[in-house]
Amino acid sequence: MKKERLKGFITGILIASLVFATINAAPVKKSLSVFYNNIQVVVDGVKINPTDAKGNKAEPFAYDGTIYLPRK
């Protein structure tokens, strides 16, 4: 009987810890240094002017060796 009570107690503490950690988890923010080097986008020989979902001009940028393009 004592083993079952101890097992239940430990299980309760673990569940409470997980719930507490989930509730108090803060979003992670990260600052990046990116490069806007007048990157040109050409598809099938036609220059494309990238835009965001609202039609605003969106300039491609490079970060850590990867070029990022806007997504519609």
HTML snippet that shows the backbone in 3Dmol.js (N, CA, C, O; Angstrom):
<script src="https://3Dmol.org/build/3Dmol-min.js"></script>
<div id="view" style="width:600px;height:400px;position:relative"></div>
<script>
const pdb = `
ATOM      1  N   MET A   1       0.821  -1.194   0.000  1.00  0.00           N
ATOM      2  CA  MET A   1       0.000   0.000   0.000  1.00  0.00           C
ATOM      3  C   MET A   1       0.871   1.267   0.000  1.00  0.00           C
ATOM      4  O   MET A   1       0.538   2.248  -0.664  1.00  0.00           O
ATOM      5  N   LYS A   2       1.989   1.242   0.747  1.00  0.00           N
ATOM      6  CA  LYS A   2       2.863   2.413   0.800  1.00  0.00           C
ATOM      7  C   LYS A   2       3.505   2.676  -0.550  1.00  0.00           C
ATOM      8  O   LYS A   2       3.682   3.833  -0.932  1.00  0.00           O
ATOM      9  N   LYS A   3       3.859   1.618  -1.285  1.00  0.00           N
ATOM     10  CA  LYS A   3       4.478   1.790  -2.601  1.00  0.00           C
ATOM     11  C   LYS A   3       3.513   2.481  -3.557  1.00  0.00           C
ATOM     12  O   LYS A   3       3.914   3.349  -4.332  1.00  0.00           O
ATOM     13  N   GLU A   4       2.236   2.094  -3.501  1.00  0.00           N
ATOM     14  CA  GLU A   4       1.244   2.699  -4.395  1.00  0.00           C
ATOM     15  C   GLU A   4       1.043   4.166  -4.058  1.00  0.00           C
ATOM     16  O   GLU A   4       0.909   4.989  -4.964  1.00  0.00           O
ATOM     17  N   ARG A   5       1.018   4.514  -2.776  1.00  0.00           N
ATOM     18  CA  ARG A   5       0.862   5.915  -2.373  1.00  0.00           C
ATOM     19  C   ARG A   5       2.063   6.732  -2.809  1.00  0.00           C
ATOM     20  O   ARG A   5       1.917   7.856  -3.289  1.00  0.00           O
ATOM     21  N   LEU A   6       3.254   6.166  -2.643  1.00  0.00           N
ATOM     22  CA  LEU A   6       4.473   6.854  -3.042  1.00  0.00           C
ATOM     23  C   LEU A   6       4.505   7.047  -4.551  1.00  0.00           C
ATOM     24  O   LEU A   6       4.880   8.110  -5.045  1.00  0.00           O
ATOM     25  N   LYS A   7       4.109   6.012  -5.274  1.00  0.00           N
ATOM     26  CA  LYS A   7       4.072   6.091  -6.742  1.00  0.00           C
ATOM     27  C   LYS A   7       3.079   7.168  -7.188  1.00  0.00           C
ATOM     28  O   LYS A   7       3.375   7.945  -8.096  1.00  0.00           O
ATOM     29  N   GLY A   8       1.905   7.217  -6.556  1.00  0.00           N
ATOM     30  CA  GLY A   8       0.908   8.242  -6.881  1.00  0.00           C
ATOM     31  C   GLY A   8       1.400   9.643  -6.552  1.00  0.00           C
ATOM     32  O   GLY A   8       1.168  10.588  -7.306  1.00  0.00           O
ATOM     33  N   PHE A   9       2.088   9.767  -5.410  1.00  0.00           N
ATOM     34  CA  PHE A   9       2.627  11.063  -5.003  1.00  0.00           C
ATOM     35  C   PHE A   9       3.665  11.568  -6.002  1.00  0.00           C
ATOM     36  O   PHE A   9       3.624  12.727  -6.416  1.00  0.00           O
ATOM     37  N   ILE A  10       4.582  10.706  -6.383  1.00  0.00           N
ATOM     38  CA  ILE A  10       5.629  11.081  -7.339  1.00  0.00           C
ATOM     39  C   ILE A  10       5.010  11.409  -8.700  1.00  0.00           C
ATOM     40  O   ILE A  10       5.415  12.376  -9.345  1.00  0.00           O
ATOM     41  N   THR A  11       4.039  10.618  -9.138  1.00  0.00           N
ATOM     42  CA  THR A  11       3.358  10.888 -10.408  1.00  0.00           C
ATOM     43  C   THR A  11       2.670  12.254 -10.362  1.00  0.00           C
ATOM     44  O   THR A  11       2.728  13.013 -11.330  1.00  0.00           O
ATOM     45  N   GLY A  12       2.029  12.562  -9.252  1.00  0.00           N
ATOM     46  CA  GLY A  12       1.364  13.861  -9.096  1.00  0.00           C
ATOM     47  C   GLY A  12       2.340  15.017  -9.170  1.00  0.00           C
ATOM     48  O   GLY A  12       2.067  16.036  -9.805  1.00  0.00           O
ATOM     49  N   ILE A  13       3.488  14.853  -8.512  1.00  0.00           N
ATOM     50  CA  ILE A  13       4.506  15.911  -8.559  1.00  0.00           C
ATOM     51  C   ILE A  13       5.022  16.101  -9.978  1.00  0.00           C
ATOM     52  O   ILE A  13       5.188  17.235 -10.427  1.00  0.00           O
ATOM     53  N   LEU A  14       5.277  15.009 -10.688  1.00  0.00           N
ATOM     54  CA  LEU A  14       5.763  15.119 -12.070  1.00  0.00           C
ATOM     55  C   LEU A  14       4.746  15.804 -12.966  1.00  0.00           C
ATOM     56  O   LEU A  14       5.108  16.666 -13.767  1.00  0.00           O
ATOM     57  N   ILE A  15       3.479  15.430 -12.841  1.00  0.00           N
ATOM     58  CA  ILE A  15       2.435  16.051 -13.671  1.00  0.00           C
ATOM     59  C   ILE A  15       2.312  17.532 -13.339  1.00  0.00           C
ATOM     60  O   ILE A  15       2.210  18.365 -14.240  1.00  0.00           O
ATOM     61  N   ALA A  16       2.320  17.865 -12.054  1.00  0.00           N
ATOM     62  CA  ALA A  16       2.229  19.280 -11.650  1.00  0.00           C
ATOM     63  C   ALA A  16       3.420  20.070 -12.180  1.00  0.00           C
ATOM     64  O   ALA A  16       3.259  21.210 -12.615  1.00  0.00           O
ATOM     65  N   SER A  17       4.604  19.483 -12.150  1.00  0.00           N
ATOM     66  CA  SER A  17       5.799  20.160 -12.668  1.00  0.00           C
ATOM     67  C   SER A  17       5.687  20.424 -14.159  1.00  0.00           C
ATOM     68  O   SER A  17       6.033  21.508 -14.627  1.00  0.00           O
ATOM     69  N   LEU A  18       5.203  19.437 -14.911  1.00  0.00           N
ATOM     70  CA  LEU A  18       5.033  19.614 -16.355  1.00  0.00           C
ATOM     71  C   LEU A  18       4.015  20.696 -16.669  1.00  0.00           C
ATOM     72  O   LEU A  18       4.237  21.518 -17.558  1.00  0.00           O
ATOM     73  N   VAL A  19       2.903  20.703 -15.950  1.00  0.00           N
ATOM     74  CA  VAL A  19       1.867  21.722 -16.175  1.00  0.00           C
ATOM     75  C   VAL A  19       2.420  23.098 -15.841  1.00  0.00           C
ATOM     76  O   VAL A  19       2.212  24.049 -16.594  1.00  0.00           O
ATOM     77  N   PHE A  20       3.116  23.212 -14.728  1.00  0.00           N
ATOM     78  CA  PHE A  20       3.692  24.500 -14.325  1.00  0.00           C
ATOM     79  C   PHE A  20       4.709  24.997 -15.340  1.00  0.00           C
ATOM     80  O   PHE A  20       4.722  26.181 -15.679  1.00  0.00           O
ATOM     81  N   ALA A  21       5.560  24.100 -15.829  1.00  0.00           N
ATOM     82  CA  ALA A  21       6.581  24.475 -16.812  1.00  0.00           C
ATOM     83  C   ALA A  21       5.936  24.913 -18.118  1.00  0.00           C
ATOM     84  O   ALA A  21       6.414  25.852 -18.754  1.00  0.00           O
ATOM     85  N   THR A  22       4.868  24.256 -18.525  1.00  0.00           N
ATOM     86  CA  THR A  22       4.181  24.603 -19.770  1.00  0.00           C
ATOM     87  C   THR A  22       3.507  25.959 -19.668  1.00  0.00           C
ATOM     88  O   THR A  22       3.562  26.753 -20.607  1.00  0.00           O
ATOM     89  N   ILE A  23       2.872  26.230 -18.539  1.00  0.00           N
ATOM     90  CA  ILE A  23       2.155  27.495 -18.351  1.00  0.00           C
ATOM     91  C   ILE A  23       3.128  28.666 -18.302  1.00  0.00           C
ATOM     92  O   ILE A  23       2.840  29.729 -18.852  1.00  0.00           O
ATOM     93  N   ASN A  24       4.274  28.488 -17.654  1.00  0.00           N
ATOM     94  CA  ASN A  24       5.228  29.577 -17.470  1.00  0.00           C
ATOM     95  C   ASN A  24       6.293  29.657 -18.547  1.00  0.00           C
ATOM     96  O   ASN A  24       7.227  30.450 -18.423  1.00  0.00           O
ATOM     97  N   ALA A  25       6.181  28.864 -19.596  1.00  0.00           N
ATOM     98  CA  ALA A  25       7.180  28.893 -20.663  1.00  0.00           C
ATOM     99  C   ALA A  25       7.077  30.223 -21.410  1.00  0.00           C
ATOM    100  O   ALA A  25       6.000  30.601 -21.874  1.00  0.00           O
ATOM    101  N   ALA A  26       8.178  30.913 -21.520  1.00  0.00           N
ATOM    102  CA  ALA A  26       8.203  32.206 -22.212  1.00  0.00           C
ATOM    103  C   ALA A  26       8.592  31.984 -23.674  1.00  0.00           C
ATOM    104  O   ALA A  26       9.413  31.119 -23.977  1.00  0.00           O
ATOM    105  N   PRO A  27       8.000  32.767 -24.576  1.00  0.00           N
ATOM    106  CA  PRO A  27       8.404  32.654 -25.983  1.00  0.00           C
ATOM    107  C   PRO A  27       9.867  33.066 -26.152  1.00  0.00           C
ATOM    108  O   PRO A  27      10.375  33.926 -25.433  1.00  0.00           O
ATOM    109  N   VAL A  28      10.514  32.445 -27.099  1.00  0.00           N
ATOM    110  CA  VAL A  28      11.929  32.724 -27.339  1.00  0.00           C
ATOM    111  C   VAL A  28      12.034  33.792 -28.421  1.00  0.00           C
ATOM    112  O   VAL A  28      11.399  33.685 -29.470  1.00  0.00           O
ATOM    113  N   LYS A  29      12.825  34.805 -28.167  1.00  0.00           N
ATOM    114  CA  LYS A  29      13.070  35.869 -29.129  1.00  0.00           C
ATOM    115  C   LYS A  29      14.524  35.815 -29.539  1.00  0.00           C
ATOM    116  O   LYS A  29      15.405  35.618 -28.702  1.00  0.00           O
ATOM    117  N   LYS A  30      14.779  35.991 -30.834  1.00  0.00           N
ATOM    118  CA  LYS A  30      16.152  35.957 -31.305  1.00  0.00           C
ATOM    119  C   LYS A  30      16.339  37.082 -32.323  1.00  0.00           C
ATOM    120  O   LYS A  30      15.507  37.275 -33.209  1.00  0.00           O
ATOM    121  N   SER A  31      17.421  37.806 -32.185  1.00  0.00           N
ATOM    122  CA  SER A  31      17.766  38.849 -33.149  1.00  0.00           C
ATOM    123  C   SER A  31      18.752  38.281 -34.147  1.00  0.00           C
ATOM    124  O   SER A  31      19.652  37.525 -33.782  1.00  0.00           O
ATOM    125  N   LEU A  32      18.584  38.645 -35.407  1.00  0.00           N
ATOM    126  CA  LEU A  32      19.459  38.163 -36.464  1.00  0.00           C
ATOM    127  C   LEU A  32      20.090  39.326 -37.200  1.00  0.00           C
ATOM    128  O   LEU A  32      19.505  40.404 -37.301  1.00  0.00           O
ATOM    129  N   SER A  33      21.278  39.100 -37.707  1.00  0.00           N
ATOM    130  CA  SER A  33      21.908  40.055 -38.613  1.00  0.00           C
ATOM    131  C   SER A  33      21.813  39.454 -40.007  1.00  0.00           C
ATOM    132  O   SER A  33      22.395  38.405 -40.283  1.00  0.00           O
ATOM    133  N   VAL A  34      21.073  40.128 -40.883  1.00  0.00           N
ATOM    134  CA  VAL A  34      20.889  39.629 -42.244  1.00  0.00           C
ATOM    135  C   VAL A  34      21.492  40.610 -43.230  1.00  0.00           C
ATOM    136  O   VAL A  34      21.754  41.764 -42.889  1.00  0.00           O
ATOM    137  N   PHE A  35      21.712  40.147 -44.458  1.00  0.00           N
ATOM    138  CA  PHE A  35      22.298  40.980 -45.498  1.00  0.00           C
ATOM    139  C   PHE A  35      21.319  41.162 -46.648  1.00  0.00           C
ATOM    140  O   PHE A  35      20.814  40.191 -47.212  1.00  0.00           O
ATOM    141  N   TYR A  36      21.058  42.427 -46.990  1.00  0.00           N
ATOM    142  CA  TYR A  36      20.268  42.772 -48.166  1.00  0.00           C
ATOM    143  C   TYR A  36      21.257  43.254 -49.213  1.00  0.00           C
ATOM    144  O   TYR A  36      21.669  44.413 -49.186  1.00  0.00           O
ATOM    145  N   ASN A  37      21.635  42.397 -50.119  1.00  0.00           N
ATOM    146  CA  ASN A  37      22.656  42.725 -51.114  1.00  0.00           C
ATOM    147  C   ASN A  37      22.061  42.904 -52.498  1.00  0.00           C
ATOM    148  O   ASN A  37      22.645  42.466 -53.490  1.00  0.00           O
ATOM    149  N   ASN A  38      20.905  43.545 -52.570  1.00  0.00           N
ATOM    150  CA  ASN A  38      20.235  43.745 -53.855  1.00  0.00           C
ATOM    151  C   ASN A  38      20.138  42.415 -54.611  1.00  0.00           C
ATOM    152  O   ASN A  38      20.531  42.319 -55.773  1.00  0.00           O
ATOM    153  N   ILE A  39      19.613  41.405 -53.939  1.00  0.00           N
ATOM    154  CA  ILE A  39      19.491  40.067 -54.519  1.00  0.00           C
ATOM    155  C   ILE A  39      18.436  40.089 -55.620  1.00  0.00           C
ATOM    156  O   ILE A  39      17.305  40.522 -55.401  1.00  0.00           O
ATOM    157  N   GLN A  40      18.814  39.622 -56.788  1.00  0.00           N
ATOM    158  CA  GLN A  40      17.915  39.576 -57.943  1.00  0.00           C
ATOM    159  C   GLN A  40      17.320  38.165 -58.068  1.00  0.00           C
ATOM    160  O   GLN A  40      18.038  37.174 -57.933  1.00  0.00           O
ATOM    161  N   VAL A  41      16.022  38.079 -58.322  1.00  0.00           N
ATOM    162  CA  VAL A  41      15.361  36.786 -58.509  1.00  0.00           C
ATOM    163  C   VAL A  41      14.966  36.686 -59.975  1.00  0.00           C
ATOM    164  O   VAL A  41      14.210  37.514 -60.483  1.00  0.00           O
ATOM    165  N   VAL A  42      15.488  35.656 -60.656  1.00  0.00           N
ATOM    166  CA  VAL A  42      15.196  35.455 -62.074  1.00  0.00           C
ATOM    167  C   VAL A  42      14.660  34.039 -62.255  1.00  0.00           C
ATOM    168  O   VAL A  42      15.306  33.064 -61.870  1.00  0.00           O
ATOM    169  N   VAL A  43      13.467  33.938 -62.847  1.00  0.00           N
ATOM    170  CA  VAL A  43      12.847  32.636 -63.117  1.00  0.00           C
ATOM    171  C   VAL A  43      12.617  32.528 -64.611  1.00  0.00           C
ATOM    172  O   VAL A  43      11.917  33.356 -65.195  1.00  0.00           O
ATOM    173  N   ASP A  44      13.199  31.516 -65.234  1.00  0.00           N
ATOM    174  CA  ASP A  44      13.087  31.302 -66.688  1.00  0.00           C
ATOM    175  C   ASP A  44      13.451  32.557 -67.473  1.00  0.00           C
ATOM    176  O   ASP A  44      12.808  32.888 -68.469  1.00  0.00           O
ATOM    177  N   GLY A  45      14.493  33.254 -67.011  1.00  0.00           N
ATOM    178  CA  GLY A  45      14.979  34.438 -67.711  1.00  0.00           C
ATOM    179  C   GLY A  45      14.186  35.706 -67.438  1.00  0.00           C
ATOM    180  O   GLY A  45      14.502  36.753 -68.004  1.00  0.00           O
ATOM    181  N   VAL A  46      13.171  35.643 -66.593  1.00  0.00           N
ATOM    182  CA  VAL A  46      12.338  36.819 -66.282  1.00  0.00           C
ATOM    183  C   VAL A  46      12.605  37.256 -64.844  1.00  0.00           C
ATOM    184  O   VAL A  46      12.509  36.464 -63.906  1.00  0.00           O
ATOM    185  N   LYS A  47      12.948  38.555 -64.695  1.00  0.00           N
ATOM    186  CA  LYS A  47      13.206  39.092 -63.356  1.00  0.00           C
ATOM    187  C   LYS A  47      11.885  39.206 -62.595  1.00  0.00           C
ATOM    188  O   LYS A  47      10.894  39.716 -63.116  1.00  0.00           O
ATOM    189  N   ILE A  48      11.893  38.723 -61.360  1.00  0.00           N
ATOM    190  CA  ILE A  48      10.702  38.754 -60.504  1.00  0.00           C
ATOM    191  C   ILE A  48      10.918  39.790 -59.409  1.00  0.00           C
ATOM    192  O   ILE A  48      12.011  39.877 -58.848  1.00  0.00           O
ATOM    193  N   ASN A  49       9.898  40.572 -59.098  1.00  0.00           N
ATOM    194  CA  ASN A  49       9.933  41.512 -57.988  1.00  0.00           C
ATOM    195  C   ASN A  49       9.084  40.920 -56.862  1.00  0.00           C
ATOM    196  O   ASN A  49       7.859  41.036 -56.889  1.00  0.00           O
ATOM    197  N   PRO A  50       9.724  40.283 -55.869  1.00  0.00           N
ATOM    198  CA  PRO A  50       8.970  39.601 -54.810  1.00  0.00           C
ATOM    199  C   PRO A  50       8.097  40.551 -54.004  1.00  0.00           C
ATOM    200  O   PRO A  50       8.475  41.693 -53.742  1.00  0.00           O
ATOM    201  N   THR A  51       6.923  40.063 -53.615  1.00  0.00           N
ATOM    202  CA  THR A  51       6.001  40.807 -52.764  1.00  0.00           C
ATOM    203  C   THR A  51       5.508  39.889 -51.655  1.00  0.00           C
ATOM    204  O   THR A  51       5.581  38.665 -51.758  1.00  0.00           O
ATOM    205  N   ASP A  52       5.005  40.508 -50.593  1.00  0.00           N
ATOM    206  CA  ASP A  52       4.425  39.709 -49.516  1.00  0.00           C
ATOM    207  C   ASP A  52       2.960  39.416 -49.841  1.00  0.00           C
ATOM    208  O   ASP A  52       2.497  39.733 -50.936  1.00  0.00           O
ATOM    209  N   ALA A  53       2.240  38.823 -48.915  1.00  0.00           N
ATOM    210  CA  ALA A  53       0.847  38.433 -49.142  1.00  0.00           C
ATOM    211  C   ALA A  53      -0.061  39.631 -49.398  1.00  0.00           C
ATOM    212  O   ALA A  53      -1.111  39.481 -50.023  1.00  0.00           O
ATOM    213  N   LYS A  54       0.326  40.824 -48.925  1.00  0.00           N
ATOM    214  CA  LYS A  54      -0.484  42.029 -49.124  1.00  0.00           C
ATOM    215  C   LYS A  54      -0.069  42.810 -50.365  1.00  0.00           C
ATOM    216  O   LYS A  54      -0.641  43.860 -50.659  1.00  0.00           O
ATOM    217  N   GLY A  55       0.919  42.303 -51.093  1.00  0.00           N
ATOM    218  CA  GLY A  55       1.378  42.968 -52.306  1.00  0.00           C
ATOM    219  C   GLY A  55       2.475  43.990 -52.076  1.00  0.00           C
ATOM    220  O   GLY A  55       2.893  44.668 -53.015  1.00  0.00           O
ATOM    221  N   ASN A  56       2.949  44.114 -50.842  1.00  0.00           N
ATOM    222  CA  ASN A  56       4.043  45.042 -50.537  1.00  0.00           C
ATOM    223  C   ASN A  56       5.366  44.446 -50.999  1.00  0.00           C
ATOM    224  O   ASN A  56       5.557  43.231 -50.969  1.00  0.00           O
ATOM    225  N   LYS A  57       6.281  45.322 -51.430  1.00  0.00           N
ATOM    226  CA  LYS A  57       7.600  44.865 -51.860  1.00  0.00           C
ATOM    227  C   LYS A  57       8.302  44.161 -50.696  1.00  0.00           C
ATOM    228  O   LYS A  57       8.331  44.670 -49.576  1.00  0.00           O
ATOM    229  N   ALA A  58       8.857  43.003 -50.974  1.00  0.00           N
ATOM    230  CA  ALA A  58       9.582  42.235 -49.961  1.00  0.00           C
ATOM    231  C   ALA A  58      10.925  41.844 -50.539  1.00  0.00           C
ATOM    232  O   ALA A  58      11.000  41.099 -51.516  1.00  0.00           O
ATOM    233  N   GLU A  59      11.983  42.351 -49.933  1.00  0.00           N
ATOM    234  CA  GLU A  59      13.323  42.111 -50.459  1.00  0.00           C
ATOM    235  C   GLU A  59      13.907  40.809 -49.902  1.00  0.00           C
ATOM    236  O   GLU A  59      13.881  40.594 -48.690  1.00  0.00           O
ATOM    237  N   PRO A  60      14.431  39.944 -50.769  1.00  0.00           N
ATOM    238  CA  PRO A  60      15.100  38.725 -50.291  1.00  0.00           C
ATOM    239  C   PRO A  60      16.332  39.097 -49.473  1.00  0.00           C
ATOM    240  O   PRO A  60      16.938  40.146 -49.688  1.00  0.00           O
ATOM    241  N   PHE A  61      16.694  38.233 -48.540  1.00  0.00           N
ATOM    242  CA  PHE A  61      17.875  38.498 -47.730  1.00  0.00           C
ATOM    243  C   PHE A  61      18.654  37.205 -47.506  1.00  0.00           C
ATOM    244  O   PHE A  61      18.134  36.103 -47.683  1.00  0.00           O
ATOM    245  N   ALA A  62      19.924  37.376 -47.111  1.00  0.00           N
ATOM    246  CA  ALA A  62      20.797  36.236 -46.852  1.00  0.00           C
ATOM    247  C   ALA A  62      21.100  36.172 -45.356  1.00  0.00           C
ATOM    248  O   ALA A  62      21.371  37.184 -44.710  1.00  0.00           O
ATOM    249  N   TYR A  63      21.046  34.965 -44.838  1.00  0.00           N
ATOM    250  CA  TYR A  63      21.402  34.733 -43.436  1.00  0.00           C
ATOM    251  C   TYR A  63      22.090  33.384 -43.332  1.00  0.00           C
ATOM    252  O   TYR A  63      21.536  32.370 -43.756  1.00  0.00           O
ATOM    253  N   ASP A  64      23.269  33.363 -42.783  1.00  0.00           N
ATOM    254  CA  ASP A  64      24.016  32.142 -42.520  1.00  0.00           C
ATOM    255  C   ASP A  64      24.145  31.261 -43.777  1.00  0.00           C
ATOM    256  O   ASP A  64      23.995  30.041 -43.707  1.00  0.00           O
ATOM    257  N   GLY A  65      24.419  31.885 -44.896  1.00  0.00           N
ATOM    258  CA  GLY A  65      24.651  31.132 -46.127  1.00  0.00           C
ATOM    259  C   GLY A  65      23.394  30.693 -46.870  1.00  0.00           C
ATOM    260  O   GLY A  65      23.489  29.961 -47.855  1.00  0.00           O
ATOM    261  N   THR A  66      22.217  31.126 -46.417  1.00  0.00           N
ATOM    262  CA  THR A  66      20.966  30.750 -47.063  1.00  0.00           C
ATOM    263  C   THR A  66      20.232  32.002 -47.502  1.00  0.00           C
ATOM    264  O   THR A  66      20.177  32.983 -46.761  1.00  0.00           O
ATOM    265  N   ILE A  67      19.662  31.979 -48.716  1.00  0.00           N
ATOM    266  CA  ILE A  67      18.851  33.093 -49.212  1.00  0.00           C
ATOM    267  C   ILE A  67      17.396  32.826 -48.871  1.00  0.00           C
ATOM    268  O   ILE A  67      16.874  31.746 -49.147  1.00  0.00           O
ATOM    269  N   TYR A  68      16.745  33.809 -48.270  1.00  0.00           N
ATOM    270  CA  TYR A  68      15.331  33.681 -47.895  1.00  0.00           C
ATOM    271  C   TYR A  68      14.484  34.575 -48.796  1.00  0.00           C
ATOM    272  O   TYR A  68      14.792  35.751 -48.993  1.00  0.00           O
ATOM    273  N   LEU A  69      13.416  34.002 -49.336  1.00  0.00           N
ATOM    274  CA  LEU A  69      12.505  34.712 -50.221  1.00  0.00           C
ATOM    275  C   LEU A  69      11.134  34.814 -49.542  1.00  0.00           C
ATOM    276  O   LEU A  69      10.787  33.959 -48.728  1.00  0.00           O
ATOM    277  N   PRO A  70      10.360  35.843 -49.866  1.00  0.00           N
ATOM    278  CA  PRO A  70       9.022  35.945 -49.302  1.00  0.00           C
ATOM    279  C   PRO A  70       8.121  34.838 -49.835  1.00  0.00           C
ATOM    280  O   PRO A  70       8.324  34.330 -50.938  1.00  0.00           O
ATOM    281  N   ARG A  71       7.138  34.478 -49.047  1.00  0.00           N
ATOM    282  CA  ARG A  71       6.190  33.452 -49.434  1.00  0.00           C
ATOM    283  C   ARG A  71       4.810  34.083 -49.559  1.00  0.00           C
ATOM    284  O   ARG A  71       4.387  34.856 -48.700  1.00  0.00           O
ATOM    285  N   LYS A  72       4.132  33.751 -50.613  1.00  0.00           N
ATOM    286  CA  LYS A  72       2.777  34.306 -50.805  1.00  0.00           C
ATOM    287  C   LYS A  72       1.752  33.430 -50.189  1.00  0.00           C
ATOM    288  O   LYS A  72       0.561  33.735 -50.250  1.00  0.00           O
TER     289      LYS A  72
END
`;
const viewer = $3Dmol.createViewer("view");
viewer.addModel(pdb, "pdb");
viewer.setStyle({}, {cartoon: {color: "spectrum"}});
viewer.zoomTo();
viewer.render();
</script>
